[in-house]
Amino acid sequence: MQEMQDVVIRAQRVVTDDGEAARCIGVRDGTITAIEPFDSPPDARRTVDLDDDVVLLPGLVDSHVHVNEPGRTEWEGFASATRAAAAGGVTTVLDMPLNSVPPTTDLDALELKRKSAQSQCFVDVGFWGGAIPGNLGDLRGLHGARVFGFKCFLVDSGVDEFPPLRPDELDAAMREAASLDALMIVHAEASDAIERAPDAHGRRYRDFLDSRPRTAENLAISNVIELARRTGCRAHILHLSSSDALPMIATARRDGVRLTAETCPHYLTFTAEEIPDGATQFKCCPPIREAANRERLWAGLADGVLDLVVSDHSPCPAELKRPDTGDFGAAWGGVASLQLGLPAVWTEARRRGFGLADVALWTARRPAETAGLLRKGRVATGFAADFCVFAPEETFVVDPESLHHRHPVTPYAGRTLTGRVRSTWLGGREIDLGADPRGRLLV
């Protein structure tokens, strides 16, 4: 190394763009400045030699997190959510514009959100704006204030203050986003298809699944594709659960439509067949589907139709999950898993022959690229020195009480996962969850 580094990290296994190898990583002023062979003599103020049983990964980028502060901070909050993120190897979080009150749909709300987050964050945090009926004129100002794009719903969001867009409103919002070259991220379920489905009710998971049919996703995604084709808007499909939509996404891309898509760890882990009746901790929208559907989602990751895997962390107080009745119709829909995404994905990926380079691609590089985070998600020179030190062979049983998000409710409770995060580094320094937070707000 030609220049003095602040710190050099040496590891027998480092995941870079070139794959996995023994490397010596030099960091100066929070940036990766050198990647050298393992035996290169370090010229640094501090040298860290990692244990032989760990892999140095890029810090994960979770672009789909509901922090809920301000307004519903009793559900979650910046301190608890970012502490959980850091414990799970996540170094960058992008906060959704709902379920906070007010939602992030105008400049005043964005400013309030940023003030709420200030000095609370253990990792770097950015913000999505929201597109709702009546705020078309606010999108340009939000874009200028550096939100990472705009989220919209095509179906009831579950909270009154964030209503869905009608087809004509979606058209107008996507045209405005296209004029800004901004990203429109879409909760793609068609409201008319859900209205025709049976109501969600009772303890049977099958009944809940029938209330959110694949048809609802498929129709909504088809509509988003056609609008993206017509308007030139960059569009992103959130939390894809219906594998039926994969062929149309692949075809649209071949046709030049600017389209990306994500799925979530819970869709890649759980199956409808294994969810017990009354187990409302598994409720999310769109829902966890059947085992054959899960395997097709994994195939979608393998062939690149699905771009990324992020948590859709959407926690709530335990009582809102209605453990007293187990009623899927009455329970809040959302999976709390921010801290567990990496081991959950790795547990299932390794069974299917994928490597850690694949997992890093889905959970770090591609989320960063999709959101336009140009210095995140890779162990590469010039990138932020954000790292996850991961022990891929270590197993553990999920104890909800050991998790850092606000309420100890998760469908992963009692599940054995493989891979444990040993430490997380932000800007070249190991995150200390007992010290003052030093994450930045990304603007």
MARMIVO-274895 format. One record per residue (C-alpha): residue in one letter; residue number from 1; x, y, z; chain. Coordinates in steps of 0.1 Angstrom, whole numbers. Example, Ala and Ser with C-alpha at 12.3 -4.5 7.8 and 13.67 -1.06 7.14 Angstrom:
% residues 2
PT  resn  resi     px     py     pz  chain
PT     A     1    123    -45     78      A
PT     S     2    137    -11     71      A
***
This chain:
% residues 443
PT  resn  resi     px     py     pz  chain
PT     M     1      0      0      0      A
PT     Q     2     14     33    -11      A
PT     E     3     -1     56     15      A
PT     M     4     -7     54     52      A
PT     Q     5    -41     40     60      A
PT     D     6    -63     47     90      A
PT     V     7    -71     10     93      A
PT     V     8    -62    -21     74      A
PT     I     9    -85    -51     77      A
PT     R    10    -70    -85     68      A
PT     A    11    -93   -115     61      A
PT     Q    12    -89   -149     46      A
PT     R    13   -122   -145     29      A
PT     V    14   -134   -112     14      A
PT     V    15   -163   -108    -11      A
PT     T    16   -154    -83    -38      A
PT     D    17   -165    -78    -74      A
PT     D    18   -140   -104    -84      A
PT     G    19   -154   -131    -61      A
PT     E    20   -142   -144    -28      A
PT     A    21   -105   -144    -19      A
PT     A    22    -80   -135      9      A
PT     R    23    -75    -98      9      A
PT     C    24    -61    -68     27      A
PT     I    25    -85    -39     27      A
PT     G    26    -71     -4     33      A
PT     V    27    -94     24     46      A
PT     R    28    -88     61     49      A
PT     D    29   -113     88     58      A
PT     G    30   -141     63     58      A
PT     T    31   -134     52     22      A
PT     I    32   -119     20      8      A
PT     T    33    -86     32     -7      A
PT     A    34    -68     -1    -14      A
PT     I    35    -75    -38    -19      A
PT     E    36    -44    -59    -19      A
PT     P    37    -33    -95    -16      A
PT     F    38    -36   -108     20      A
PT     D    39      1   -108     26      A
PT     S    40      7    -72     15      A
PT     P    41     26    -54     43      A
PT     P    42      0    -31     59      A
PT     D    43     10      5     64      A
PT     A    44    -17     17     87      A
PT     R    45    -23     33    121      A
PT     R    46    -43      2    130      A
PT     T    47    -44    -33    116      A
PT     V    48    -73    -57    122      A
PT     D    49    -69    -94    116      A
PT     L    50   -103   -112    113      A
PT     D    51   -108   -147    125      A
PT     D    52   -104   -174     99      A
PT     D    53   -140   -186    103      A
PT     V    54   -155   -153     91      A
PT     V    55   -161   -136     57      A
PT     L    56   -159    -99     51      A
PT     L    57   -190    -88     32      A
PT     P    58   -201    -53     20      A
PT     G    59   -224    -37     45      A
PT     L    60   -260    -46     35      A
PT     V    61   -283    -20     21      A
PT     D    62   -319    -25     31      A
PT     S    63   -340     -2      9      A
PT     H    64   -374    -13     23      A
PT     V    65   -378     -5     60      A
PT     H    66   -408      9     79      A
PT     V    67   -393     29    108      A
PT     N    68   -427     45    117      A
PT     E    69   -413     75    135      A
PT     P    70   -427    101    140      A
PT     G    71   -463     94    149      A
PT     R    72   -462     57    154      A
PT     T    73   -429     55    173      A
PT     E    74   -445     31    198      A
PT     W    75   -444      6    168      A
PT     E    76   -408     12    160      A
PT     G    77   -384     41    159      A
PT     F    78   -350     52    144      A
PT     A    79   -330     42    175      A
PT     S    80   -345      7    177      A
PT     A    81   -347      0    140      A
PT     T    82   -311     11    132      A
PT     R    83   -298     -8    162      A
PT     A    84   -314    -39    148      A
PT     A    85   -300    -31    113      A
PT     A    86   -265    -28    127      A
PT     A    87   -268    -60    146      A
PT     G    88   -279    -77    113      A
PT     G    89   -250    -64     92      A
PT     V    90   -271    -37     75      A
PT     T    91   -252     -4     72      A
PT     T    92   -277     16     51      A
PT     V    93   -315     18     56      A
PT     L    94   -340     36     34      A
PT     D    95   -372     45     53      A
PT     M    96   -406     41     37      A
PT     P    97   -429     72     37      A
PT     L    98   -456     54     57      A
PT     N    99   -465     43     86      A
PT     S   100   -452     75    102      A
PT     V   101   -476    104    109      A
PT     P   102   -475    125     89      A
PT     P   103   -464    104     60      A
PT     T   104   -435    117     39      A
PT     T   105   -456    132     11      A
PT     D   106   -445    168     12      A
PT     L   107   -415    189     22      A
PT     D   108   -428    197     57      A
PT     A   109   -432    160     65      A
PT     L   110   -398    152     51      A
PT     E   111   -382    179     73      A
PT     L   112   -400    165    104      A
PT     K   113   -388    130     95      A
PT     R   114   -352    142     93      A
PT     K   115   -355    161    126      A
PT     S   116   -369    129    142      A
PT     A   117   -341    108    129      A
PT     Q   118   -313    132    138      A
PT     S   119   -287    118    162      A
PT     Q   120   -306     86    167      A
PT     C   121   -293     64    139      A
PT     F   122   -267     37    143      A
PT     V   123   -264     33    105      A
PT     D   124   -268     56     75      A
PT     V   125   -305     64     67      A
PT     G   126   -322     78     37      A
PT     F   127   -358     85     29      A
PT     W   128   -384     76      2      A
PT     G   129   -411    101     -6      A
PT     G   130   -447     91    -11      A
PT     A   131   -471     95    -40      A
PT     I   132   -507     97    -29      A
PT     P   133   -539    113    -43      A
PT     G   134   -536    151    -43      A
PT     N   135   -498    155    -39      A
PT     L   136   -487    154    -75      A
PT     G   137   -475    190    -71      A
PT     D   138   -453    180    -42      A
PT     L   139   -432    154    -60      A
PT     R   140   -408    178    -77      A
PT     G   141   -400    195    -44      A
PT     L   142   -394    162    -26      A
PT     H   143   -371    151    -55      A
PT     G   144   -352    183    -51      A
PT     A   145   -348    176    -14      A
PT     R   146   -332    143    -23      A
PT     V   147   -356    116    -15      A
PT     F   148   -346     84    -32      A
PT     G   149   -378     81    -52      A
PT     F   150   -416     78    -46      A
PT     K   151   -436     50    -32      A
PT     C   152   -472     44    -41      A
PT     F   153   -499     19    -33      A
PT     L   154   -525      5    -58      A
PT     V   155   -546    -10    -29      A
PT     D   156   -555      0      6      A
PT     S   157   -522      6     25      A
PT     G   158   -537     -2     59      A
PT     V   159   -534     34     71      A
PT     D   160   -558     61     63      A
PT     E   161   -532     88     58      A
PT     F   162   -516     70     29      A
PT     P   163   -544     62      4      A
PT     P   164   -538     43    -29      A
PT     L   165   -536     59    -64      A
PT     R   166   -563     53    -89      A
PT     P   167   -551     42   -124      A
PT     D   168   -553     78   -138      A
PT     E   169   -534     91   -107      A
PT     L   170   -507     65   -112      A
PT     D   171   -503     75   -148      A
PT     A   172   -499    112   -138      A
PT     A   173   -475    103   -110      A
PT     M   174   -453     81   -133      A
PT     R   175   -452    109   -159      A
PT     E   176   -440    133   -133      A
PT     A   177   -414    109   -120      A
PT     A   178   -402    103   -156      A
PT     S   179   -398    140   -161      A
PT     L   180   -375    140   -130      A
PT     D   181   -358    106   -139      A
PT     A   182   -370     95   -105      A
PT     L   183   -378     60    -94      A
PT     M   184   -414     50    -87      A
PT     I   185   -416     21    -63      A
PT     V   186   -449      3    -63      A
PT     H   187   -469    -19    -39      A
PT     A   188   -484    -38    -68      A
PT     E   189   -517    -54    -58      A
PT     A   190   -548    -46    -78      A
PT     S   191   -576    -33    -56      A
PT     D   192   -604    -46    -79      A
PT     A   193   -590    -82    -78      A
PT     I   194   -588    -81    -40      A
PT     E   195   -624    -67    -38      A
PT     R   196   -636    -97    -58      A
PT     A   197   -617   -121    -35      A
PT     P   198   -631   -136     -3      A
PT     D   199   -627   -113     28      A
PT     A   200   -598   -121     51      A
PT     H   201   -612   -136     83      A
PT     G   202   -607   -161    110      A
PT     R   203   -577   -183    121      A
PT     R   204   -572   -203     89      A
PT     Y   205   -541   -192     70      A
PT     R   206   -556   -206     38      A
PT     D   207   -585   -182     41      A
PT     F   208   -562   -153     44      A
PT     L   209   -542   -165     14      A
PT     D   210   -573   -167     -7      A
PT     S   211   -581   -131      2      A
PT     R   212   -549   -118    -15      A
PT     P   213   -547   -139    -47      A
PT     R   214   -518   -140    -71      A
PT     T   215   -541   -125    -97      A
PT     A   216   -541    -92    -77      A
PT     E   217   -503    -90    -80      A
PT     N   218   -502   -101   -116      A
PT     L   219   -528    -76   -128      A
PT     A   220   -511    -47   -110      A
PT     I   221   -477    -56   -122      A
PT     S   222   -490    -58   -158      A
PT     N   223   -505    -23   -154      A
PT     V   224   -472     -9   -140      A
PT     I   225   -453    -24   -169      A
PT     E   226   -476     -8   -195      A
PT     L   227   -474     26   -178      A
PT     A   228   -436     24   -175      A
PT     R   229   -435     15   -212      A
PT     R   230   -457     44   -221      A
PT     T   231   -442     70   -199      A
PT     G   232   -406     60   -198      A
PT     C   233   -406     60   -160      A
PT     R   234   -382     39   -140      A
PT     A   235   -404     16   -120      A
PT     H   236   -396     -9    -92      A
PT     I   237   -419    -37    -80      A
PT     L   238   -418    -40    -42      A
PT     H   239   -420    -73    -22      A
PT     L   240   -429    -96    -51      A
PT     S   241   -445   -128    -38      A
PT     S   242   -463   -141    -69      A
PT     S   243   -438   -160    -91      A
PT     D   244   -464   -159   -119      A
PT     A   245   -453   -124   -126      A
PT     L   246   -417   -133   -134      A
PT     P   247   -421   -140   -171      A
PT     M   248   -438   -107   -178      A
PT     I   249   -411    -89   -159      A
PT     A   250   -384   -106   -180      A
PT     T   251   -403    -99   -212      A
PT     A   252   -407    -62   -203      A
PT     R   253   -370    -58   -197      A
PT     R   254   -361    -74   -230      A
PT     D   255   -384    -48   -246      A
PT     G   256   -365    -21   -229      A
PT     V   257   -389    -12   -201      A
PT     R   258   -370      3   -172      A
PT     L   259   -381    -21   -145      A
PT     T   260   -366    -37   -114      A
PT     A   261   -381    -60    -88      A
PT     E   262   -374    -72    -53      A
PT     T   263   -385   -100    -31      A
PT     C   264   -381   -105      7      A
PT     P   265   -365   -131     30      A
PT     H   266   -398   -143     43      A
PT     Y   267   -410   -152      8      A
PT     L   268   -378   -172      2      A
PT     T   269   -379   -189     36      A
PT     F   270   -415   -198     46      A
PT     T   271   -443   -216     28      A
PT     A   272   -480   -214     31      A
PT     E   273   -483   -251     38      A
PT     E   274   -462   -248     71      A
PT     I   275   -480   -217     86      A
PT     P   276   -502   -228    115      A
PT     D   277   -537   -215    118      A
PT     G   278   -538   -185    141      A
PT     A   279   -501   -177    136      A
PT     T   280   -506   -141    127      A
PT     Q   281   -469   -132    131      A
PT     F   282   -467   -146     95      A
PT     K   283   -493   -122     81      A
PT     C   284   -480    -98     54      A
PT     C   285   -493    -83     22      A
PT     P   286   -488    -97     -3      A
PT     P   287   -488   -130     15      A
PT     I   288   -464   -159     19      A
PT     R   289   -474   -184     -8      A
PT     E   290   -469   -221    -15      A
PT     A   291   -436   -241    -16      A
PT     A   292   -436   -244    -54      A
PT     N   293   -440   -206    -57      A
PT     R   294   -411   -201    -33      A
PT     E   295   -388   -223    -55      A
PT     R   296   -398   -203    -86      A
PT     L   297   -388   -171    -67      A
PT     W   298   -354   -186    -61      A
PT     A   299   -351   -194    -98      A
PT     G   300   -360   -158   -105      A
PT     L   301   -330   -147    -84      A
PT     A   302   -308   -172   -101      A
PT     D   303   -316   -159   -136      A
PT     G   304   -316   -123   -126      A
PT     V   305   -353   -115   -131      A
PT     L   306   -355   -106    -94      A
PT     D   307   -328    -80    -87      A
PT     L   308   -326    -78    -49      A
PT     V   309   -337    -91    -15      A
PT     V   310   -347    -66     12      A
PT     S   311   -367    -70     44      A
PT     D   312   -399    -50     42      A
PT     H   313   -395    -47     79      A
PT     S   314   -429    -37     91      A
PT     P   315   -433    -42    129      A
PT     C   316   -461    -33    153      A
PT     P   317   -470    -37    189      A
PT     A   318   -476    -73    198      A
PT     E   319   -513    -68    205      A
PT     L   320   -519    -55    169      A
PT     K   321   -510    -90    157      A
PT     R   322   -540   -102    176      A
PT     P   323   -524   -132    194      A
PT     D   324   -555   -133    216      A
PT     T   325   -577   -144    187      A
PT     G   326   -553   -155    159      A
PT     D   327   -576   -137    134      A
PT     F   328   -558   -130    102      A
PT     G   329   -584   -106     91      A
PT     A   330   -580    -84    122      A
PT     A   331   -542    -86    126      A
PT     W   332   -518    -60    113      A
PT     G   333   -499    -73     83      A
PT     G   334   -461    -70     84      A
PT     V   335   -431    -91     91      A
PT     A   336   -404    -79    116      A
PT     S   337   -371    -92    104      A
PT     L   338   -346    -64     99      A
PT     Q   339   -319    -80    120      A
PT     L   340   -324   -115    105      A
PT     G   341   -324   -109     68      A
PT     L   342   -288   -120     61      A
PT     P   343   -289   -153     80      A
PT     A   344   -324   -161     68      A
PT     V   345   -314   -157     31      A
PT     W   346   -280   -174     36      A
PT     T   347   -296   -204     53      A
PT     E   348   -319   -210     23      A
PT     A   349   -294   -199     -4      A
PT     R   350   -266   -223      7      A
PT     R   351   -291   -252      5      A
PT     R   352   -297   -244    -32      A
PT     G   353   -260   -241    -41      A
PT     F   354   -256   -203    -40      A
PT     G   355   -226   -186    -25      A
PT     L   356   -220   -156     -4      A
PT     A   357   -211   -136    -34      A
PT     D   358   -246   -142    -47      A
PT     V   359   -261   -131    -14      A
PT     A   360   -240   -100    -13      A
PT     L   361   -251    -91    -48      A
PT     W   362   -288    -94    -38      A
PT     T   363   -286    -77     -4      A
PT     A   364   -260    -51     -8      A
PT     R   365   -249    -42    -44      A
PT     R   366   -282    -43    -62      A
PT     P   367   -303    -25    -36      A
PT     A   368   -276      3    -36      A
PT     E   369   -276      5    -74      A
PT     T   370   -314      4    -77      A
PT     A   371   -317     33    -52      A
PT     G   372   -288     53    -67      A
PT     L   373   -265     49    -37      A
PT     L   374   -233     52    -58      A
PT     R   375   -208     45    -30      A
PT     K   376   -226     17    -11      A
PT     G   377   -230    -20    -14      A
PT     R   378   -195    -31    -27      A
PT     V   379   -161    -39    -13      A
PT     A   380   -143    -18    -40      A
PT     T   381   -119     11    -40      A
PT     G   382   -137     45    -38      A
PT     F   383   -167     30    -19      A
PT     A   384   -177     36     16      A
PT     A   385   -159     14     41      A
PT     D   386   -191     -3     53      A
PT     F   387   -186    -40     61      A
PT     C   388   -204    -70     76      A
PT     V   389   -182    -95     94      A
PT     F   390   -202   -127     89      A
PT     A   391   -196   -163    103      A
PT     P   392   -213   -184     76      A
PT     E   393   -211   -218     94      A
PT     E   394   -223   -206    129      A
PT     T   395   -259   -216    137      A
PT     F   396   -283   -202    162      A
PT     V   397   -319   -204    173      A
PT     V   398   -339   -172    169      A
PT     D   399   -349   -158    203      A
PT     P   400   -372   -128    198      A
PT     E   401   -361   -113    232      A
PT     S   402   -325   -110    218      A
PT     L   403   -336    -89    188      A
PT     H   404   -332    -51    189      A
PT     H   405   -364    -40    171      A
PT     R   406   -389    -26    195      A
PT     H   407   -414    -55    199      A
PT     P   408   -403    -91    203      A
PT     V   409   -426   -105    176      A
PT     T   410   -412   -123    145      A
PT     P   411   -422   -154    125      A
PT     Y   412   -386   -165    128      A
PT     A   413   -390   -172    165      A
PT     G   414   -376   -206    174      A
PT     R   415   -362   -212    139      A
PT     T   416   -326   -224    135      A
PT     L   417   -306   -202    111      A
PT     T   418   -271   -206     97      A
PT     G   419   -247   -176     97      A
PT     R   420   -242   -150    124      A
PT     V   421   -231   -114    121      A
PT     R   422   -200   -109    143      A
PT     S   423   -196    -72    138      A
PT     T   424   -207    -44    115      A
PT     W   425   -185    -15    103      A
PT     L   426   -197     19     92      A
PT     G   427   -173     43     75      A
PT     G   428   -142     22     86      A
PT     R   429   -152     20    122      A
PT     E   430   -169     -9    140      A
PT     I   431   -204      0    152      A
PT     D   432   -207      0    190      A
PT     L   433   -243     -5    200      A
PT     G   434   -235      8    235      A
PT     A   435   -221     41    223      A
PT     D   436   -237     72    208      A
PT     P   437   -251     66    173      A
PT     R   438   -230     80    145      A
PT     G   439   -250     71    114      A
PT     R   440   -256     99     89      A
PT     L   441   -288    111     71      A
PT     L   442   -283    106     34      A
PT     V   443   -294    137     14      A
***
